[in-house]
Amino acid sequence: MKTMPQLPYYYGTKVRIFPSNSQKRLIKKNSDASRFIYNQMAGINQELYFLRQVKIPIKIVQKRIDTLEERLRNPATGISNIHGWLNDKELDSLMKANAIRNYRSAWSMFYKVHNTGIPVFHKKGIEQKYQTSCMYAGKLPITNMNNGNVRLLNNRYIHLPKLGNIRFKGMPKKLLSRKENIRIGTTTVSMDSTGCYYISLQLASEQPFVTVLNINNSSPIGIDLNTDNFITDSDGNTIDNPRYYRSIKGKLAKAQQKLSRRALRAKREHRSLCDSKNYQEQRKIVATIQRRVTNCRKNFLHNVSTTLIKNHDLVVAEELRSKNMLQNHALAMSIADVGWKIFLNMLTYKAELYGQKFITISPYNTTQKCSNCAFVMRGNQKLTLADRKWTCPKCCMHHIRDHNAAKNILNKGLILN
């Protein structure tokens, strides 16, 4: 029986589930416990940091340090022994193990990257989430989606530890047809701000989940991402920017104003927002509008990225730093609305999934350089954002700004490739 790391192909899917009221209560209880364990470990590390600042050898301080270090080494028993409610039979033991693993993984990522800072406390909010793992009996000759503690009962119901049988929808047919050859790994149960419940399944198999493409004719393409058109490619084709957020900006603003008024009224009447039914109803309306925008944008990005990868053996794009670009307040909303970073991440994993190549190159001079003679516009000749068309002063070639940039991006990618 092969474990998850031993299998060569991985896939992830997220499906909608419809739990009963008792199952919703269990999901909330496990979510709260997972957040509590994570925060306890963060609190222990924080206390250890301050205690170690004491340079004078004090016995009581040293004893406390030893106690906390021992608790961090064995948090499953150390934290549960102090907080007895964590031993409740309704709590999933694998949820506790995943909470501990997630905290340690956060520290590992901090040591590798140093960008996001040390692990901090998880704030309690409307959304709920916890992770569990699919375990298989050691004597099973074959592991699949039907014989673990997270298993599909049929094409409509799934069994989860402590929760029991839950109806689901949205599982891809290609997975249901191959469930005898697929193993389930980490499973995430979540609820979003609109009150909808989901499970995310990590899957692994010995066969690829998609057919690896073999494009006979070489068809490389360079793409220029911009806010005017979403994409302009090196062949001169453009894809319009749908501007999903701008299309509902007015409707969302009115809904948020109404939400603000209801929050103010609850505050005047000395009622908590959790107990204010009118506030909670309006909050769900706002969250539903925001979720609709997110879903539309993701669907658009998935369709575009899949089409590019399936039809071209090499895709080249600029390496964009969206975080830095968002500091430009004149363009921040347009950049955030278009979703460039998500799109580039999709191209990265889909290229690997389908056996194609995706390269990002430095954006240096891709706009200012003539794709015909390599002349670079400098000084007073330098192009501004308002210059959408220009003529090269050296070779007199007329350029459309974004098409020229896409050609330069492709040329850079071909050199790297």
C-alpha positions in Angstrom: 0.0 0.0 0.0 1.6 3.3 -1.2 1.3 6.4 0.9 0.5 9.9 -0.5 4.2 11.0 -0.9 5.0 7.8 -2.8 2.3 8.5 -5.5 3.5 10.5 -8.5 0.3 12.5 -9.5 -1.7 14.9 -7.4 -4.9 16.8 -7.8 -7.2 18.9 -5.7 -11.0 19.4 -5.8 -13.5 21.5 -3.8 -17.1 20.5 -3.6 -20.2 21.9 -1.9 -21.7 20.0 1.0 -25.1 20.2 2.8 -24.7 19.3 6.5 -27.6 18.9 8.9 -28.0 21.3 11.9 -26.2 18.8 14.2 -23.4 18.4 11.7 -23.1 22.2 11.5 -22.7 22.3 15.2 -19.9 19.7 15.1 -18.1 21.6 12.3 -18.2 24.7 14.4 -16.9 22.9 17.4 -14.0 21.3 15.6 -13.2 24.6 13.9 -13.0 26.4 17.2 -10.9 23.6 18.7 -8.5 23.7 15.8 -8.1 27.5 16.1 -7.7 27.2 19.9 -4.8 24.6 19.6 -3.0 26.8 17.0 -3.4 29.9 19.2 -2.2 28.0 22.3 1.0 27.0 20.5 1.5 30.6 19.3 0.9 31.9 22.9 3.4 29.4 24.3 6.1 30.5 21.8 5.4 34.1 22.5 5.7 33.6 26.3 8.9 31.6 25.7 10.4 34.5 23.8 9.7 37.0 26.6 11.0 34.6 29.3 14.2 34.1 27.5 14.8 37.9 27.5 15.4 37.5 31.3 19.2 37.2 31.6 19.3 36.8 35.4 19.1 33.0 36.3 15.9 32.8 38.3 14.7 29.3 39.2 11.0 30.0 38.7 11.6 31.5 35.3 13.8 28.5 34.2 11.2 26.1 35.5 8.5 27.8 33.5 10.7 27.7 30.4 11.3 24.0 30.8 7.6 23.4 31.3 6.6 25.3 28.1 9.3 23.7 26.0 8.0 20.2 27.1 4.5 21.3 26.2 5.6 22.4 22.7 7.4 19.1 22.1 4.2 17.1 22.9 1.3 19.6 22.3 -1.3 16.9 21.7 -1.1 15.7 25.3 0.4 18.8 26.9 -2.4 21.2 25.8 -5.2 18.6 26.2 -4.2 17.8 29.8 -4.6 21.5 30.8 -7.8 22.1 28.7 -9.9 19.0 29.4 -12.7 20.0 26.9 -10.3 19.1 24.1 -10.7 15.4 25.0 -14.4 15.6 24.1 -15.5 12.6 22.0 -17.1 14.9 19.4 -13.7 16.3 18.5 -11.7 14.7 15.7 -8.3 13.6 16.9 -6.9 14.0 13.4 -8.1 17.7 13.5 -5.8 18.2 16.5 -2.8 16.6 14.6 -3.4 18.8 11.6 -3.6 22.0 13.7 -0.3 21.1 15.3 1.2 20.3 11.9 0.0 23.6 10.3 1.6 25.6 13.1 4.9 23.9 12.7 4.6 24.3 8.9 4.1 28.0 9.4 7.4 28.2 11.2 9.1 26.2 8.5 7.9 28.6 5.9 9.0 31.6 8.0 12.6 30.2 8.1 12.6 29.5 4.4 10.9 32.7 3.1 11.0 35.5 5.8 8.3 37.4 4.0 5.1 37.0 6.0 6.5 37.2 9.5 6.2 34.7 12.4 3.0 32.7 13.0 0.4 34.9 14.7 -2.9 34.3 16.5 -5.8 33.3 14.3 -8.7 35.6 14.8 -12.2 34.3 15.4 -14.5 35.3 12.6 -17.6 34.3 10.7 -15.8 31.7 8.6 -15.0 28.3 9.9 -12.4 25.8 8.8 -10.6 22.7 10.1 -8.5 19.9 8.5 -8.7 16.2 9.0 -6.9 13.3 7.3 -8.1 10.2 5.4 -6.7 7.1 7.2 -6.6 3.6 5.8 -6.4 0.3 7.5 -2.9 -1.3 7.3 -4.1 -4.6 5.9 -5.9 -3.1 2.9 -4.3 -4.2 -0.4 -5.6 -1.2 -2.4 -6.5 2.3 -1.1 -9.1 4.3 -3.0 -11.9 6.8 -2.5 -14.2 4.1 -1.2 -12.4 2.4 1.8 -10.8 5.2 4.0 -12.4 7.0 7.0 -13.1 9.8 4.4 -14.9 7.9 1.7 -17.5 8.3 -1.1 -20.6 6.2 -0.4 -22.0 6.9 -3.8 -22.1 9.8 -6.3 -24.1 11.9 -3.9 -22.9 11.2 -0.3 -19.5 11.3 1.4 -18.6 10.0 4.9 -16.4 12.2 7.2 -15.0 11.4 10.6 -17.3 12.4 13.5 -19.7 14.1 11.0 -21.1 10.9 9.4 -22.7 10.9 6.0 -23.1 14.3 4.2 -24.7 15.0 0.8 -22.4 16.8 -1.7 -22.5 18.1 -5.3 -19.9 19.4 -7.8 -17.5 16.4 -7.9 -16.0 16.2 -11.4 -17.2 13.2 -13.4 -13.7 12.2 -14.4 -12.9 11.7 -10.6 -16.1 9.7 -9.9 -15.3 7.4 -12.9 -11.8 6.7 -11.5 -12.5 6.6 -7.8 -11.2 3.0 -7.5 -7.6 4.2 -8.4 -7.5 7.5 -6.4 -6.4 7.9 -2.8 -7.7 10.7 -0.5 -5.2 12.7 1.6 -5.8 15.8 3.7 -9.4 16.9 3.8 -10.5 20.5 4.7 -14.0 21.2 5.9 -14.9 24.9 5.7 -17.8 27.4 5.8 -17.6 30.8 4.0 -19.0 34.1 5.1 -22.3 33.4 3.3 -23.0 30.2 5.3 -22.2 27.8 2.5 -20.2 24.6 3.5 -17.5 23.0 1.4 -14.9 20.2 1.6 -11.5 20.3 -0.2 -10.0 17.0 -1.0 -6.3 16.3 -1.7 -6.1 13.4 -4.1 -3.2 11.3 -5.4 -3.0 8.5 -8.0 -0.5 6.4 -10.0 -2.1 7.6 -13.3 -2.2 11.2 -14.4 -5.5 13.0 -13.7 -5.5 14.7 -17.1 -4.2 13.6 -20.5 -0.8 15.0 -21.1 -0.9 17.0 -24.4 1.5 16.3 -27.3 1.4 19.4 -29.6 3.2 18.4 -32.8 3.7 21.9 -34.2 5.7 24.3 -32.1 3.3 27.2 -31.1 5.0 29.5 -28.5 3.1 32.6 -27.4 3.9 35.7 -25.4 1.2 37.4 -23.4 1.1 41.0 -22.1 -1.2 41.6 -19.1 -2.7 45.1 -18.8 -5.8 46.8 -17.4 -7.1 48.0 -20.7 -7.4 44.6 -22.3 -6.9 41.6 -20.0 -4.5 40.0 -22.4 -2.8 40.9 -25.6 -0.8 38.1 -27.2 2.1 38.1 -29.6 -0.2 37.1 -32.4 -2.2 40.3 -32.0 -5.2 38.7 -30.3 -6.8 40.5 -27.4 -9.1 39.3 -24.6 -11.3 42.0 -23.1 -11.1 42.8 -19.4 -14.5 41.8 -17.9 -14.1 44.2 -14.8 -16.4 42.2 -12.6 -15.8 44.3 -9.5 -16.6 47.6 -11.3 -19.8 46.1 -12.7 -21.3 45.6 -9.2 -19.4 48.4 -7.4 -22.6 50.6 -7.1 -24.8 47.7 -5.9 -22.1 46.6 -3.4 -21.7 50.2 -2.1 -25.4 50.5 -1.4 -25.5 47.1 0.4 -22.5 48.1 2.5 -24.1 51.4 3.4 -27.2 49.6 4.6 -25.0 47.2 6.6 -23.3 50.2 8.2 -26.6 51.7 9.2 -27.8 48.5 10.8 -24.5 48.1 12.7 -24.9 51.7 14.0 -28.5 51.1 15.1 -27.5 47.9 17.0 -24.7 49.8 18.7 -27.1 52.5 19.8 -29.5 49.9 21.2 -26.6 48.2 23.0 -27.1 44.9 21.1 -24.2 42.8 20.0 -23.9 42.3 16.2 -24.0 38.5 16.6 -27.5 38.9 18.1 -28.8 41.4 15.6 -30.8 39.5 13.0 -31.2 42.4 10.7 -27.4 43.0 10.7 -26.6 39.3 10.0 -29.1 39.2 7.2 -27.6 42.2 5.5 -24.0 40.9 6.2 -24.9 37.8 4.2 -26.3 39.9 1.3 -22.9 41.8 1.1 -20.9 38.5 1.4 -23.1 37.0 -1.4 -22.3 39.9 -3.8 -18.6 39.6 -3.0 -18.7 35.8 -3.5 -20.4 36.2 -6.8 -17.7 38.5 -8.1 -15.0 36.1 -6.9 -16.6 33.1 -8.5 -17.1 35.0 -11.8 -13.5 36.1 -11.9 -12.1 32.7 -11.0 -14.2 31.0 -13.7 -13.0 33.6 -16.3 -9.3 33.0 -15.2 -9.7 29.2 -15.3 -11.1 29.3 -18.8 -8.4 31.6 -20.2 -5.5 29.9 -18.5 -6.7 26.4 -19.6 -7.2 27.5 -23.2 -3.7 29.0 -23.4 -2.0 26.0 -21.9 -3.9 23.5 -24.1 -3.2 25.3 -27.4 0.5 26.4 -26.9 3.5 24.3 -26.0 5.3 27.4 -24.5 3.6 30.4 -22.8 5.7 33.4 -21.7 4.5 36.2 -19.4 6.0 39.0 -17.4 7.0 38.4 -13.8 4.6 40.9 -12.1 4.9 42.0 -8.5 1.2 42.9 -7.8 2.0 43.8 -4.2 4.3 46.7 -5.4 1.9 47.7 -8.1 -1.0 48.0 -5.7 0.8 50.9 -4.0 -0.2 53.0 -7.1 -3.5 54.3 -5.7 -4.7 55.5 -9.2 -4.5 51.9 -10.6 -4.9 49.8 -7.4 -8.6 49.0 -7.9 -8.1 48.0 -11.5 -5.1 45.8 -10.7 -6.9 44.1 -7.8 -10.0 43.5 -10.0 -8.2 41.9 -12.8 -6.5 39.1 -10.7 -3.1 38.9 -12.4 -1.3 37.0 -9.6 -4.1 34.3 -9.5 -3.9 34.0 -13.3 -0.1 33.5 -13.3 -0.4 30.8 -10.5 -3.0 29.0 -12.6 -0.7 29.0 -15.6 2.1 27.6 -13.5 0.4 24.6 -12.1 -1.7 23.9 -15.3 1.5 23.9 -17.4 3.0 21.2 -15.2 -0.3 19.3 -15.1 -0.6 19.2 -18.9 3.1 18.7 -19.6 3.6 22.2 -21.2 6.0 25.0 -20.4 5.3 28.3 -18.8 8.0 30.9 -18.2 8.0 34.3 -16.6 10.6 36.9 -17.6 11.7 40.3 -16.3 9.5 43.1 -17.5 12.5 45.4 -18.0 12.1 47.4 -21.3 9.4 45.1 -22.8 7.2 48.2 -23.4 9.9 50.7 -24.4 11.7 48.3 -26.9 10.9 48.0 -30.6 10.3 44.4 -31.4 11.5 44.9 -35.0 14.9 46.6 -34.5 15.5 46.4 -30.7 15.6 50.2 -30.4 14.8 51.3 -26.8 12.9 54.5 -26.2 14.8 56.7 -23.6 14.7 60.1 -22.1 12.1 62.5 -23.6 11.1 59.7 -26.1 10.1 57.3 -23.3 6.5 56.1 -23.6 3.9 57.0 -21.0 0.7 55.1 -20.1 -1.2 57.4 -22.4 0.8 56.3 -25.4 -1.1 53.4 -26.8 0.4 53.6 -30.3 3.8 54.7 -31.4 6.3 54.7 -34.3 9.9 53.6 -33.8 12.2 56.6 -34.7 14.9 54.2 -36.0 13.1 51.8 -38.3 9.8 53.7 -38.6 7.8 50.6 -37.7 4.3 51.5 -36.3 3.5 49.6 -33.1 0.4 49.0 -31.0 1.9 49.3 -27.5 0.5 46.0 -26.0 1.1 43.9 -29.1 4.7 45.1 -29.3 5.2 44.3 -25.6 3.8 40.8 -26.1 6.3 40.2 -29.0 9.2 41.3 -26.8 8.1 39.1 -24.0 8.0 36.1 -26.4 11.5 36.9 -27.7 12.9 37.0 -24.2 11.2 33.7 -23.4 12.6 32.0 -26.4 16.1 33.1 -25.4 15.6 31.7 -21.9 14.0 28.5 -23.2 
